Amino acid sequence: MGLTHFPHGVSSFGQTLYGGEAPVMGKSYHVRKTTDANYDEWKAAVNHRHYDGTMSVQTTIEGALDLADDYDTIWVYPGQWKPLKTLAITQKSLRLLAVQTGPFAGQTGTEIRQWGNVACDIITVNGGAASPGPAGASNVEIAGFRFTPYGGTYTAISVGTTINTYGVYIHDNYFMAAAQLGSMLLLGTAGGYNADSIHICNNYFKKGGGAGDQSTLAAIVINYALNFLFMDNHCEQVGSGQYFIYCNSTDKTAGKFIHNTFFASETGAKAIRTGTLGVGDFYFSENRGVNYADGYLFEDSGIEGMGYNTYGPTAEAADAA
């Protein structure tokens, strides 16, 4: 039985990774620490030559990504990984997956760490000449990692910042950053490139505060992302006086915030900076804020796109009607 054909996919505790039971569309690469117990025996059993001459076992994530083509899958095994450059995904339907994956930081043993390493973004997802498709590097999946970004204005994952990019699925990851670090997610560019139909689900976000320039230092910056979905995520906000999610003022994109939890560990924190909204700009439903003051869960809550959301034990005033 091949490693990518377990009944529940390559995972721990029988958890299904979406697509784990489906046929592998392209090549599979395996990235594992050479210091792991019984590595040589494992490599002898797993390593093989692909039809393009590349070997299935690689020692770095960036090495595997440099070899990967459209439709390939990169399996990353537990350990702390420190890439020497940004993992720039331009391939169509590429899957970058941790072998051990759990929701809401359930498995944090596969870390991609740039903090204290190289001053660059961890992952970028943009289209390229080698990736024809509906809008660049489409249908990409990223799951199962702990991301620790470098800091400053560098991000953990940015999507659609150099070309329109469509259909990226980011799920079951743990994003952790200290105060004044860059954004953990950056979607599109203001008035420019579109990160279209991005699904961000079942992730755990934790970020330190410091107001700064919230258009770059918020935990999540949504510049231009038509029809995005932000669902079932847990967001832990450390610090006061800043927004956790910053939405661009002019590029309202019919995005959806559904069933997320926001926790403020200090007073004065604000969850989502929306700008002044109109009908159809964004949709908010079943989001829960803990330790937020009235009006601090959403900057603008008096809109028709607002469902029933709560802060603490109380419904946001404009949402209860």
C-alpha positions, 0 to 999 in steps of 0.5 A, a space after each residue: 500500500 503506497 504512502 498516499 493511499 492509506 484509507 484516511 490519507 497520509 495523516 495521524 489518528 485516522 484524520 482524513 485529509 481532503 483528497 487523500 483517497 483520490 488518485 495522485 494527479 502528479 508526482 509526490 515528493 517526501 521531505 523528511 529530516 535525515 536525523 529521524 530514527 530509521 531514516 535510511 531504512 525508510 528512505 530505501 523503502 520510499 525513494 524512487 525515481 519519477 518519470 522526469 528523473 527527479 527523486 521522490 525523497 528530498 531533504 528540504 521543502 524548497 528543494 522539493 518545490 523547485 522540482 515540482 510541476 503542476 498537480 504535484 504533492 509535497 508531503 512534509 514530515 514533522 520537524 522544524 524547517 528553515 527554508 533558505 528562501 521564500 517558498 514561491 508557489 506558481 504551480 497549478 493544483 500544487 498541494 503542500 501538506 504536513 503528514 501530521 495534520 490536526 485542526 486548530 493547532 492540533 498538530 504543531 510538530 511540522 513548523 516552517 520557521 523564518 523567525 530568526 532565520 531568513 528575512 523573507 516571506 515564508 510562502 507566496 502563491 502567484 501565477 506564472 507562465 508555467 501555470 495556465 489556468 483560470 487566474 494564475 496558480 489556481 487550486 493550491 492547497 496548504 495544510 497542517 503547518 505551524 508558521 512562524 514568520 520573520 517579522 517586519 513587513 514579511 508574511 507567513 502566506 501571501 496570495 495574489 500579490 503579483 498576479 491575479 490568483 484563484 482558488 487557494 485552500 489554506 486550512 488546519 494550520 497554526 500561525 504564531 507571531 509576536 508583537 510588531 511582526 508582519 501579517 500572517 496572511 496577505 490577500 491581493 493588492 489594494 486596487 490591483 491584483 485579486 486573490 479570488 475565491 480563497 478559502 481559509 478554514 480551521 486555522 489557529 491565529 495568534 499574534 501580538 499587538 502594537 498598533 503601527 501601520 495596520 494595513 501591513 501589521 494586522 494579523 490578516 490583511 485583506 486588500 482585494 480578495 473577491 468571494 473569499 471565505 474565512 470560516 471556523 478559525 480561532 483568532 487570539 489577539 494579544 495587545 490593544 488598540 489595533 485590529 486583528 483583521 484589516 480590510 481595505 477601504 475601497 476593494 469590498 469583495 463580497 467576502 464571508 466571515 462565518 463561525 469564527 472565534 475572536 479572543 482579546 487577551 487585553 482591553 481595547 483590541 478590535 477584531 475586524 476593520 471593515 471600513 464603511 460598508 454597503 450591502 454586498 460588501 462583506 457578510 458576517 454571521 455566527 462570529 463570536 468575540 470574547 473580551 471585546 467591548 461593544 462595537 469593537 468586534 466589527 468597525 461597521 456593524 450597521 449593514 444588511 450583510 450582518 447576521 447574528 454575531 456576539 461579543 462576550 455574552 451579548 449580541 452586537 447591538 446592531 446585529 440583534 434586531 
